[in-house]
Amino acid sequence: MSTDLTKSTFIKVTLIKSTIGRIASHRASVAGLGLRKIRQTVLVQDTLANRGMINAVGYLLKVEDK
């Protein structure tokens, strides 16, 4: 995991399940990853903070290394 943006790696994250009825911290993690709608896909940097959010709400996501 690099801090240099030119050499950083990205992770492709897709929201698969709804956040309705989930605890507030999980909804906040999904929003922090930049996801709003089901089947929306975003590229996020491979950082420890993003990995932690992905681990917390992995049951709502589909994750692909890019």
PQR file with spaces between the fields and no chain letter, atoms N, CA, C, O and H, PARSE charges and radii, in Angstrom:
ATOM       1  N    MET     1       0.836   -1.167    0.000 -0.4000 1.5000
ATOM       2  CA   MET     1       0.000    0.000    0.000 -0.0000 2.0000
ATOM       3  C    MET     1       0.883    1.233    0.000  0.5500 1.7000
ATOM       4  O    MET     1       1.654    1.475    0.929 -0.5500 1.4000
ATOM       5  N    SER     2       0.753    1.979   -1.033 -0.4000 1.5000
ATOM       6  CA   SER     2       1.620    3.120   -1.230 -0.0000 2.0000
ATOM       7  C    SER     2       0.866    4.425   -1.029  0.5500 1.7000
ATOM       8  O    SER     2      -0.339    4.494   -1.269 -0.5500 1.4000
ATOM       9  H    SER     2       0.127    1.783   -1.787  0.4000 1.0000
ATOM      10  N    THR     3       1.570    5.452   -0.592 -0.4000 1.5000
ATOM      11  CA   THR     3       0.953    6.760   -0.457 -0.0000 2.0000
ATOM      12  C    THR     3       1.142    7.590   -1.715  0.5500 1.7000
ATOM      13  O    THR     3       0.518    8.643   -1.854 -0.5500 1.4000
ATOM      14  H    THR     3       2.549    5.396   -0.397  0.4000 1.0000
ATOM      15  N    ASP     4       1.984    7.144   -2.631 -0.4000 1.5000
ATOM      16  CA   ASP     4       2.223    7.847   -3.884 -0.0000 2.0000
ATOM      17  C    ASP     4       1.060    7.576   -4.834  0.5500 1.7000
ATOM      18  O    ASP     4       0.796    6.421   -5.168 -0.5500 1.4000
ATOM      19  H    ASP     4       2.491    6.289   -2.519  0.4000 1.0000
ATOM      20  N    LEU     5       0.359    8.627   -5.277 -0.4000 1.5000
ATOM      21  CA   LEU     5      -0.823    8.453   -6.111 -0.0000 2.0000
ATOM      22  C    LEU     5      -0.493    7.866   -7.479  0.5500 1.7000
ATOM      23  O    LEU     5      -1.345    7.215   -8.084 -0.5500 1.4000
ATOM      24  H    LEU     5       0.574    9.566   -5.005  0.4000 1.0000
ATOM      25  N    THR     6       0.709    8.078   -7.977 -0.4000 1.5000
ATOM      26  CA   THR     6       1.041    7.559   -9.293 -0.0000 2.0000
ATOM      27  C    THR     6       1.245    6.054   -9.274  0.5500 1.7000
ATOM      28  O    THR     6       1.101    5.402  -10.308 -0.5500 1.4000
ATOM      29  H    THR     6       1.401    8.607   -7.486  0.4000 1.0000
ATOM      30  N    LYS     7       1.576    5.494   -8.125 -0.4000 1.5000
ATOM      31  CA   LYS     7       1.830    4.062   -8.016 -0.0000 2.0000
ATOM      32  C    LYS     7       0.789    3.348   -7.164  0.5500 1.7000
ATOM      33  O    LYS     7       0.925    2.154   -6.901 -0.5500 1.4000
ATOM      34  H    LYS     7       1.693    6.024   -7.286  0.4000 1.0000
ATOM      35  N    SER     8      -0.243    4.055   -6.732 -0.4000 1.5000
ATOM      36  CA   SER     8      -1.213    3.438   -5.839 -0.0000 2.0000
ATOM      37  C    SER     8      -2.096    2.450   -6.601  0.5500 1.7000
ATOM      38  O    SER     8      -2.329    2.595   -7.801 -0.5500 1.4000
ATOM      39  H    SER     8      -0.354    5.026   -6.947  0.4000 1.0000
ATOM      40  N    THR     9      -2.568    1.464   -5.886 -0.4000 1.5000
ATOM      41  CA   THR     9      -3.462    0.487   -6.467 -0.0000 2.0000
ATOM      42  C    THR     9      -4.891    0.809   -6.060  0.5500 1.7000
ATOM      43  O    THR     9      -5.132    1.504   -5.073 -0.5500 1.4000
ATOM      44  H    THR     9      -2.378    1.347   -4.911  0.4000 1.0000
ATOM      45  N    PHE    10      -5.814    0.302   -6.823 -0.4000 1.5000
ATOM      46  CA   PHE    10      -7.218    0.580   -6.578 -0.0000 2.0000
ATOM      47  C    PHE    10      -7.983   -0.717   -6.411  0.5500 1.7000
ATOM      48  O    PHE    10      -7.561   -1.775   -6.878 -0.5500 1.4000
ATOM      49  H    PHE    10      -5.619   -0.262   -7.624  0.4000 1.0000
ATOM      50  N    ILE    11      -9.111   -0.614   -5.739 -0.4000 1.5000
ATOM      51  CA   ILE    11     -10.013   -1.735   -5.525 -0.0000 2.0000
ATOM      52  C    ILE    11     -11.361   -1.344   -6.121  0.5500 1.7000
ATOM      53  O    ILE    11     -11.844   -0.235   -5.894 -0.5500 1.4000
ATOM      54  H    ILE    11      -9.453    0.246   -5.360  0.4000 1.0000
ATOM      55  N    LYS    12     -11.960   -2.245   -6.874 -0.4000 1.5000
ATOM      56  CA   LYS    12     -13.275   -2.017   -7.461 -0.0000 2.0000
ATOM      57  C    LYS    12     -14.318   -2.562   -6.493  0.5500 1.7000
ATOM      58  O    LYS    12     -14.303   -3.747   -6.162 -0.5500 1.4000
ATOM      59  H    LYS    12     -11.567   -3.146   -7.057  0.4000 1.0000
ATOM      60  N    VAL    13     -15.225   -1.695   -6.038 -0.4000 1.5000
ATOM      61  CA   VAL    13     -16.217   -2.062   -5.032 -0.0000 2.0000
ATOM      62  C    VAL    13     -17.607   -1.795   -5.597  0.5500 1.7000
ATOM      63  O    VAL    13     -17.870   -0.716   -6.128 -0.5500 1.4000
ATOM      64  H    VAL    13     -15.237   -0.732   -6.307  0.4000 1.0000
ATOM      65  N    THR    14     -18.499   -2.783   -5.482 -0.4000 1.5000
ATOM      66  CA   THR    14     -19.875   -2.661   -5.961 -0.0000 2.0000
ATOM      67  C    THR    14     -20.822   -2.951   -4.809  0.5500 1.7000
ATOM      68  O    THR    14     -20.658   -3.938   -4.092 -0.5500 1.4000
ATOM      69  H    THR    14     -18.285   -3.659   -5.051  0.4000 1.0000
ATOM      70  N    LEU    15     -21.821   -2.079   -4.636 -0.4000 1.5000
ATOM      71  CA   LEU    15     -22.844   -2.285   -3.612 -0.0000 2.0000
ATOM      72  C    LEU    15     -23.862   -3.288   -4.145  0.5500 1.7000
ATOM      73  O    LEU    15     -24.494   -3.038   -5.172 -0.5500 1.4000
ATOM      74  H    LEU    15     -21.954   -1.277   -5.218  0.4000 1.0000
ATOM      75  N    ILE    16     -24.028   -4.414   -3.464 -0.4000 1.5000
ATOM      76  CA   ILE    16     -24.906   -5.488   -3.915 -0.0000 2.0000
ATOM      77  C    ILE    16     -26.219   -5.508   -3.138  0.5500 1.7000
ATOM      78  O    ILE    16     -27.274   -5.774   -3.714 -0.5500 1.4000
ATOM      79  H    ILE    16     -23.515   -4.617   -2.630  0.4000 1.0000
ATOM      80  N    LYS    17     -26.166   -5.231   -1.847 -0.4000 1.5000
ATOM      81  CA   LYS    17     -27.364   -5.274   -1.007 -0.0000 2.0000
ATOM      82  C    LYS    17     -27.677   -3.890   -0.458  0.5500 1.7000
ATOM      83  O    LYS    17     -26.801   -3.028   -0.380 -0.5500 1.4000
ATOM      84  H    LYS    17     -25.309   -5.015   -1.378  0.4000 1.0000
ATOM      85  N    SER    18     -28.924   -3.686   -0.083 -0.4000 1.5000
ATOM      86  CA   SER    18     -29.388   -2.403    0.434 -0.0000 2.0000
ATOM      87  C    SER    18     -28.858   -2.136    1.840  0.5500 1.7000
ATOM      88  O    SER    18     -28.570   -3.059    2.601 -0.5500 1.4000
ATOM      89  H    SER    18     -29.636   -4.385   -0.146  0.4000 1.0000
ATOM      90  N    THR    19     -28.738   -0.863    2.160 -0.4000 1.5000
ATOM      91  CA   THR    19     -28.328   -0.459    3.506 -0.0000 2.0000
ATOM      92  C    THR    19     -29.533   -0.198    4.410  0.5500 1.7000
ATOM      93  O    THR    19     -29.360    0.167    5.573 -0.5500 1.4000
ATOM      94  H    THR    19     -28.972   -0.112    1.541  0.4000 1.0000
ATOM      95  N    ILE    20     -30.730   -0.377    3.904 -0.4000 1.5000
ATOM      96  CA   ILE    20     -31.932   -0.170    4.720 -0.0000 2.0000
ATOM      97  C    ILE    20     -31.955   -1.197    5.851  0.5500 1.7000
ATOM      98  O    ILE    20     -31.796   -2.394    5.615 -0.5500 1.4000
ATOM      99  H    ILE    20     -30.871   -0.674    2.959  0.4000 1.0000
ATOM     100  N    GLY    21     -32.152   -0.729    7.060 -0.4000 1.5000
ATOM     101  CA   GLY    21     -32.223   -1.610    8.216 -0.0000 2.0000
ATOM     102  C    GLY    21     -30.873   -1.991    8.798  0.5500 1.7000
ATOM     103  O    GLY    21     -30.815   -2.765    9.754 -0.5500 1.4000
ATOM     104  H    GLY    21     -32.282    0.244    7.252  0.4000 1.0000
ATOM     105  N    ARG    22     -29.793   -1.471    8.252 -0.4000 1.5000
ATOM     106  CA   ARG    22     -28.445   -1.767    8.767 -0.0000 2.0000
ATOM     107  C    ARG    22     -28.100   -0.761    9.858  0.5500 1.7000
ATOM     108  O    ARG    22     -28.722    0.297    9.961 -0.5500 1.4000
ATOM     109  H    ARG    22     -29.839   -0.842    7.476  0.4000 1.0000
ATOM     110  N    ILE    23     -27.111   -1.099   10.664 -0.4000 1.5000
ATOM     111  CA   ILE    23     -26.729   -0.178   11.724 -0.0000 2.0000
ATOM     112  C    ILE    23     -26.053    1.058   11.124  0.5500 1.7000
ATOM     113  O    ILE    23     -25.495    1.007   10.029 -0.5500 1.4000
ATOM     114  H    ILE    23     -26.606   -1.958   10.580  0.4000 1.0000
ATOM     115  N    ALA    24     -26.116    2.144   11.849 -0.4000 1.5000
ATOM     116  CA   ALA    24     -25.664    3.441   11.342 -0.0000 2.0000
ATOM     117  C    ALA    24     -24.199    3.431   10.920  0.5500 1.7000
ATOM     118  O    ALA    24     -23.838    4.057    9.924 -0.5500 1.4000
ATOM     119  H    ALA    24     -26.570    2.185   12.739  0.4000 1.0000
ATOM     120  N    SER    25     -23.361    2.732   11.664 -0.4000 1.5000
ATOM     121  CA   SER    25     -21.939    2.721   11.321 -0.0000 2.0000
ATOM     122  C    SER    25     -21.695    2.000    9.989  0.5500 1.7000
ATOM     123  O    SER    25     -20.780    2.362    9.250 -0.5500 1.4000
ATOM     124  H    SER    25     -23.655    2.223   12.473  0.4000 1.0000
ATOM     125  N    HIS    26     -22.502    0.994    9.684 -0.4000 1.5000
ATOM     126  CA   HIS    26     -22.350    0.303    8.402 -0.0000 2.0000
ATOM     127  C    HIS    26     -22.842    1.169    7.254  0.5500 1.7000
ATOM     128  O    HIS    26     -22.243    1.173    6.178 -0.5500 1.4000
ATOM     129  H    HIS    26     -23.246    0.700   10.285  0.4000 1.0000
ATOM     130  N    ARG    27     -23.925    1.902    7.474 -0.4000 1.5000
ATOM     131  CA   ARG    27     -24.394    2.849    6.443 -0.0000 2.0000
ATOM     132  C    ARG    27     -23.341    3.924    6.202  0.5500 1.7000
ATOM     133  O    ARG    27     -23.120    4.338    5.064 -0.5500 1.4000
ATOM     134  H    ARG    27     -24.411    1.899    8.347  0.4000 1.0000
ATOM     135  N    ALA    28     -22.692    4.376    7.269 -0.4000 1.5000
ATOM     136  CA   ALA    28     -21.654    5.391    7.143 -0.0000 2.0000
ATOM     137  C    ALA    28     -20.437    4.850    6.398  0.5500 1.7000
ATOM     138  O    ALA    28     -19.813    5.582    5.631 -0.5500 1.4000
ATOM     139  H    ALA    28     -22.871    4.039    8.194  0.4000 1.0000
ATOM     140  N    SER    29     -20.094    3.592    6.610 -0.4000 1.5000
ATOM     141  CA   SER    29     -18.968    2.992    5.887 -0.0000 2.0000
ATOM     142  C    SER    29     -19.262    2.895    4.397  0.5500 1.7000
ATOM     143  O    SER    29     -18.391    3.169    3.571 -0.5500 1.4000
ATOM     144  H    SER    29     -20.602    2.998    7.233  0.4000 1.0000
ATOM     145  N    VAL    30     -20.484    2.508    4.050 -0.4000 1.5000
ATOM     146  CA   VAL    30     -20.863    2.433    2.635 -0.0000 2.0000
ATOM     147  C    VAL    30     -20.797    3.820    2.008  0.5500 1.7000
ATOM     148  O    VAL    30     -20.295    3.973    0.895 -0.5500 1.4000
ATOM     149  H    VAL    30     -21.191    2.285    4.721  0.4000 1.0000
ATOM     150  N    ALA    31     -21.300    4.829    2.710 -0.4000 1.5000
ATOM     151  CA   ALA    31     -21.238    6.198    2.199 -0.0000 2.0000
ATOM     152  C    ALA    31     -19.797    6.680    2.107  0.5500 1.7000
ATOM     153  O    ALA    31     -19.446    7.399    1.170 -0.5500 1.4000
ATOM     154  H    ALA    31     -21.709    4.705    3.615  0.4000 1.0000
ATOM     155  N    GLY    32     -18.968    6.301    3.052 -0.4000 1.5000
ATOM     156  CA   GLY    32     -17.562    6.682    3.035 -0.0000 2.0000
ATOM     157  C    GLY    32     -16.803    6.101    1.861  0.5500 1.7000
ATOM     158  O    GLY    32     -15.815    6.675    1.404 -0.5500 1.4000
ATOM     159  H    GLY    32     -19.252    5.717    3.812  0.4000 1.0000
ATOM     160  N    LEU    33     -17.266    4.965    1.374 -0.4000 1.5000
ATOM     161  CA   LEU    33     -16.660    4.367    0.177 -0.0000 2.0000
ATOM     162  C    LEU    33     -17.171    5.017   -1.104  0.5500 1.7000
ATOM     163  O    LEU    33     -16.677    4.720   -2.191 -0.5500 1.4000
ATOM     164  H    LEU    33     -18.069    4.499    1.745  0.4000 1.0000
ATOM     165  N    GLY    34     -18.162    5.903   -0.980 -0.4000 1.5000
ATOM     166  CA   GLY    34     -18.686    6.612   -2.146 -0.0000 2.0000
ATOM     167  C    GLY    34     -19.824    5.899   -2.839  0.5500 1.7000
ATOM     168  O    GLY    34     -20.126    6.188   -3.997 -0.5500 1.4000
ATOM     169  H    GLY    34     -18.564    6.144   -0.097  0.4000 1.0000
ATOM     170  N    LEU    35     -20.464    4.962   -2.139 -0.4000 1.5000
ATOM     171  CA   LEU    35     -21.559    4.198   -2.734 -0.0000 2.0000
ATOM     172  C    LEU    35     -22.899    4.734   -2.255  0.5500 1.7000
ATOM     173  O    LEU    35     -23.085    5.005   -1.069 -0.5500 1.4000
ATOM     174  H    LEU    35     -20.218    4.727   -1.199  0.4000 1.0000
ATOM     175  N    ARG    36     -23.834    4.885   -3.195 -0.4000 1.5000
ATOM     176  CA   ARG    36     -25.157    5.398   -2.862 -0.0000 2.0000
ATOM     177  C    ARG    36     -26.274    4.477   -3.317  0.5500 1.7000
ATOM     178  O    ARG    36     -27.279    4.338   -2.621 -0.5500 1.4000
ATOM     179  H    ARG    36     -23.683    4.665   -4.159  0.4000 1.0000
ATOM     180  N    LYS    37     -26.118    3.848   -4.471 -0.4000 1.5000
ATOM     181  CA   LYS    37     -27.185    3.042   -5.050 -0.0000 2.0000
ATOM     182  C    LYS    37     -26.734    1.591   -5.220  0.5500 1.7000
ATOM     183  O    LYS    37     -25.545    1.306   -5.362 -0.5500 1.4000
ATOM     184  H    LYS    37     -25.301    3.961   -5.037  0.4000 1.0000
ATOM     185  N    ILE    38     -27.701    0.692   -5.201 -0.4000 1.5000
ATOM     186  CA   ILE    38     -27.405   -0.715   -5.438 -0.0000 2.0000
ATOM     187  C    ILE    38     -26.901   -0.862   -6.876  0.5500 1.7000
ATOM     188  O    ILE    38     -27.410   -0.214   -7.790 -0.5500 1.4000
ATOM     189  H    ILE    38     -28.667    0.923   -5.085  0.4000 1.0000
ATOM     190  N    ARG    39     -25.911   -1.708   -7.059 -0.4000 1.5000
ATOM     191  CA   ARG    39     -25.221   -1.977   -8.318 -0.0000 2.0000
ATOM     192  C    ARG    39     -24.336   -0.813   -8.779  0.5500 1.7000
ATOM     193  O    ARG    39     -23.869   -0.812   -9.918 -0.5500 1.4000
ATOM     194  H    ARG    39     -25.498   -2.234   -6.316  0.4000 1.0000
ATOM     195  N    GLN    40     -24.103    0.159   -7.924 -0.4000 1.5000
ATOM     196  CA   GLN    40     -23.159    1.230   -8.236 -0.0000 2.0000
ATOM     197  C    GLN    40     -21.751    0.721   -7.949  0.5500 1.7000
ATOM     198  O    GLN    40     -21.514    0.063   -6.936 -0.5500 1.4000
ATOM     199  H    GLN    40     -24.482    0.157   -6.998  0.4000 1.0000
ATOM     200  N    THR    41     -20.822    1.029   -8.846 -0.4000 1.5000
ATOM     201  CA   THR    41     -19.439    0.587   -8.704 -0.0000 2.0000
ATOM     202  C    THR    41     -18.531    1.800   -8.605  0.5500 1.7000
ATOM     203  O    THR    41     -18.706    2.775   -9.336 -0.5500 1.4000
ATOM     204  H    THR    41     -21.015    1.564   -9.669  0.4000 1.0000
ATOM     205  N    VAL    42     -17.558    1.739   -7.698 -0.4000 1.5000
ATOM     206  CA   VAL    42     -16.566    2.799   -7.556 -0.0000 2.0000
ATOM     207  C    VAL    42     -15.181    2.174   -7.428  0.5500 1.7000
ATOM     208  O    VAL    42     -15.032    1.019   -7.029 -0.5500 1.4000
ATOM     209  H    VAL    42     -17.417    0.946   -7.104  0.4000 1.0000
ATOM     210  N    LEU    43     -14.182    2.963   -7.776 -0.4000 1.5000
ATOM     211  CA   LEU    43     -12.798    2.577   -7.551 -0.0000 2.0000
ATOM     212  C    LEU    43     -12.295    3.348   -6.344  0.5500 1.7000
ATOM     213  O    LEU    43     -12.359    4.577   -6.317 -0.5500 1.4000
ATOM     214  H    LEU    43     -14.303    3.901   -8.100  0.4000 1.0000
ATOM     215  N    VAL    44     -11.797    2.634   -5.347 -0.4000 1.5000
ATOM     216  CA   VAL    44     -11.248    3.277   -4.155 -0.0000 2.0000
ATOM     217  C    VAL    44      -9.784    2.884   -4.025  0.5500 1.7000
ATOM     218  O    VAL    44      -9.375    1.803   -4.450 -0.5500 1.4000
ATOM     219  H    VAL    44     -11.746    1.635   -5.368  0.4000 1.0000
ATOM     220  N    GLN    45      -9.013    3.767   -3.438 -0.4000 1.5000
ATOM     221  CA   GLN    45      -7.600    3.474   -3.230 -0.0000 2.0000
ATOM     222  C    GLN    45      -7.445    2.355   -2.213  0.5500 1.7000
ATOM     223  O    GLN    45      -8.242    2.223   -1.284 -0.5500 1.4000
ATOM     224  H    GLN    45      -9.345    4.645   -3.092  0.4000 1.0000
ATOM     225  N    ASP    46      -6.418    1.562   -2.402 -0.4000 1.5000
ATOM     226  CA   ASP    46      -6.140    0.452   -1.496 -0.0000 2.0000
ATOM     227  C    ASP    46      -5.365    0.974   -0.293  0.5500 1.7000
ATOM     228  O    ASP    46      -4.137    0.902   -0.248 -0.5500 1.4000
ATOM     229  H    ASP    46      -5.770    1.670   -3.157  0.4000 1.0000
ATOM     230  N    THR    47      -6.108    1.505    0.689 -0.4000 1.5000
ATOM     231  CA   THR    47      -5.507    2.009    1.919 -0.0000 2.0000
ATOM     232  C    THR    47      -6.050    1.198    3.091  0.5500 1.7000
ATOM     233  O    THR    47      -7.041    0.480    2.953 -0.5500 1.4000
ATOM     234  H    THR    47      -7.106    1.564    0.653  0.4000 1.0000
ATOM     235  N    LEU    48      -5.403    1.314    4.228 -0.4000 1.5000
ATOM     236  CA   LEU    48      -5.859    0.598    5.413 -0.0000 2.0000
ATOM     237  C    LEU    48      -7.254    1.051    5.840  0.5500 1.7000
ATOM     238  O    LEU    48      -8.069    0.236    6.271 -0.5500 1.4000
ATOM     239  H    LEU    48      -4.598    1.897    4.341  0.4000 1.0000
ATOM     240  N    ALA    49      -7.527    2.343    5.720 -0.4000 1.5000
ATOM     241  CA   ALA    49      -8.839    2.866    6.106 -0.0000 2.0000
ATOM     242  C    ALA    49      -9.937    2.287    5.214  0.5500 1.7000
ATOM     243  O    ALA    49     -10.986    1.868    5.705 -0.5500 1.4000
ATOM     244  H    ALA    49      -6.865    3.006    5.370  0.4000 1.0000
ATOM     245  N    ASN    50      -9.695    2.264    3.916 -0.4000 1.5000
ATOM     246  CA   ASN    50     -10.683    1.711    2.997 -0.0000 2.0000
ATOM     247  C    ASN    50     -10.834    0.214    3.178  0.5500 1.7000
ATOM     248  O    ASN    50     -11.945   -0.307    3.081 -0.5500 1.4000
ATOM     249  H    ASN    50      -8.843    2.604    3.517  0.4000 1.0000
ATOM     250  N    ARG    51      -9.740   -0.488    3.438 -0.4000 1.5000
ATOM     251  CA   ARG    51      -9.810   -1.931    3.696 -0.0000 2.0000
ATOM     252  C    ARG    51     -10.644   -2.212    4.944  0.5500 1.7000
ATOM     253  O    ARG    51     -11.406   -3.178    4.976 -0.5500 1.4000
ATOM     254  H    ARG    51      -8.837   -0.064    3.516  0.4000 1.0000
ATOM     255  N    GLY    52     -10.504   -1.379    5.966 -0.4000 1.5000
ATOM     256  CA   GLY    52     -11.291   -1.548    7.181 -0.0000 2.0000
ATOM     257  C    GLY    52     -12.775   -1.362    6.932  0.5500 1.7000
ATOM     258  O    GLY    52     -13.592   -2.119    7.457 -0.5500 1.4000
ATOM     259  H    GLY    52      -9.884   -0.595    5.940  0.4000 1.0000
ATOM     260  N    MET    53     -13.136   -0.354    6.131 -0.4000 1.5000
ATOM     261  CA   MET    53     -14.547   -0.137    5.801 -0.0000 2.0000
ATOM     262  C    MET    53     -15.092   -1.295    4.981  0.5500 1.7000
ATOM     263  O    MET    53     -16.222   -1.735    5.194 -0.5500 1.4000
ATOM     264  H    MET    53     -12.473    0.261    5.705  0.4000 1.0000
ATOM     265  N    ILE    54     -14.285   -1.793    4.037 -0.4000 1.5000
ATOM     266  CA   ILE    54     -14.711   -2.919    3.212 -0.0000 2.0000
ATOM     267  C    ILE    54     -14.908   -4.164    4.072  0.5500 1.7000
ATOM     268  O    ILE    54     -15.865   -4.909    3.864 -0.5500 1.4000
ATOM     269  H    ILE    54     -13.368   -1.436    3.864  0.4000 1.0000
ATOM     270  N    ASN    55     -14.021   -4.398    5.030 -0.4000 1.5000
ATOM     271  CA   ASN    55     -14.165   -5.549    5.921 -0.0000 2.0000
ATOM     272  C    ASN    55     -15.406   -5.442    6.793  0.5500 1.7000
ATOM     273  O    ASN    55     -16.047   -6.452    7.084 -0.5500 1.4000
ATOM     274  H    ASN    55     -13.244   -3.792    5.198  0.4000 1.0000
ATOM     275  N    ALA    56     -15.750   -4.237    7.211 -0.4000 1.5000
ATOM     276  CA   ALA    56     -16.904   -4.043    8.080 -0.0000 2.0000
ATOM     277  C    ALA    56     -18.214   -4.334    7.359  0.5500 1.7000
ATOM     278  O    ALA    56     -19.140   -4.880    7.958 -0.5500 1.4000
ATOM     279  H    ALA    56     -15.230   -3.416    6.974  0.4000 1.0000
ATOM     280  N    VAL    57     -18.301   -3.978    6.088 -0.4000 1.5000
ATOM     281  CA   VAL    57     -19.556   -4.128    5.346 -0.0000 2.0000
ATOM     282  C    VAL    57     -19.400   -5.061    4.148  0.5500 1.7000
ATOM     283  O    VAL    57     -20.102   -4.921    3.146 -0.5500 1.4000
ATOM     284  H    VAL    57     -17.548   -3.534    5.602  0.4000 1.0000
ATOM     285  N    GLY    58     -18.498   -5.991    4.258 -0.4000 1.5000
ATOM     286  CA   GLY    58     -18.242   -6.918    3.156 -0.0000 2.0000
ATOM     287  C    GLY    58     -19.449   -7.733    2.745  0.5500 1.7000
ATOM     288  O    GLY    58     -19.534   -8.176    1.599 -0.5500 1.4000
ATOM     289  H    GLY    58     -17.928   -6.105    5.072  0.4000 1.0000
ATOM     290  N    TYR    59     -20.387   -7.938    3.663 -0.4000 1.5000
ATOM     291  CA   TYR    59     -21.588   -8.706    3.347 -0.0000 2.0000
ATOM     292  C    TYR    59     -22.549   -7.932    2.443  0.5500 1.7000
ATOM     293  O    TYR    59     -23.503   -8.508    1.922 -0.5500 1.4000
ATOM     294  H    TYR    59     -20.317   -7.578    4.593  0.4000 1.0000
ATOM     295  N    LEU    60     -22.305   -6.630    2.253 -0.4000 1.5000
ATOM     296  CA   LEU    60     -23.134   -5.814    1.362 -0.0000 2.0000
ATOM     297  C    LEU    60     -22.463   -5.566    0.010  0.5500 1.7000
ATOM     298  O    LEU    60     -23.092   -5.034   -0.905 -0.5500 1.4000
ATOM     299  H    LEU    60     -21.529   -6.162    2.677  0.4000 1.0000
ATOM     300  N    LEU    61     -21.193   -5.947   -0.122 -0.4000 1.5000
ATOM     301  CA   LEU    61     -20.386   -5.550   -1.256 -0.0000 2.0000
ATOM     302  C    LEU    61     -19.894   -6.714   -2.085  0.5500 1.7000
ATOM     303  O    LEU    61     -19.859   -7.860   -1.636 -0.5500 1.4000
ATOM     304  H    LEU    61     -20.682   -6.379    0.621  0.4000 1.0000
ATOM     305  N    LYS    62     -19.514   -6.390   -3.306 -0.4000 1.5000
ATOM     306  CA   LYS    62     -18.708   -7.284   -4.149 -0.0000 2.0000
ATOM     307  C    LYS    62     -17.397   -6.547   -4.380  0.5500 1.7000
ATOM     308  O    LYS    62     -17.406   -5.399   -4.824 -0.5500 1.4000
ATOM     309  H    LYS    62     -19.542   -5.459   -3.670  0.4000 1.0000
ATOM     310  N    VAL    63     -16.278   -7.186   -4.087 -0.4000 1.5000
ATOM     311  CA   VAL    63     -14.982   -6.533   -4.136 -0.0000 2.0000
ATOM     312  C    VAL    63     -14.098   -7.245   -5.157  0.5500 1.7000
ATOM     313  O    VAL    63     -13.989   -8.471   -5.160 -0.5500 1.4000
ATOM     314  H    VAL    63     -16.271   -8.118   -3.726  0.4000 1.0000
ATOM     315  N    GLU    64     -13.466   -6.444   -6.027 -0.4000 1.5000
ATOM     316  CA   GLU    64     -12.540   -6.982   -7.018 -0.0000 2.0000
ATOM     317  C    GLU    64     -11.257   -6.175   -6.953  0.5500 1.7000
ATOM     318  O    GLU    64     -11.297   -4.946   -6.920 -0.5500 1.4000
ATOM     319  H    GLU    64     -13.555   -5.448   -6.024  0.4000 1.0000
ATOM     320  N    ASP    65     -10.117   -6.855   -6.935 -0.4000 1.5000
ATOM     321  CA   ASP    65      -8.834   -6.163   -7.023 -0.0000 2.0000
ATOM     322  C    ASP    65      -8.637   -5.758   -8.470  0.5500 1.7000
ATOM     323  O    ASP    65      -8.936   -6.518   -9.391 -0.5500 1.4000
ATOM     324  H    ASP    65     -10.083   -7.854   -6.962  0.4000 1.0000
ATOM     325  N    LYS    66      -8.137   -4.566   -8.654 -0.4000 1.5000
ATOM     326  CA   LYS    66      -7.944   -4.076  -10.016 -0.0000 2.0000
ATOM     327  C    LYS    66      -6.484   -4.108  -10.361  0.5500 1.7000
ATOM     328  O    LYS    66      -6.104   -3.734  -11.470 -0.5500 1.4000
ATOM     329  H    LYS    66      -7.894   -3.948   -7.906  0.4000 1.0000
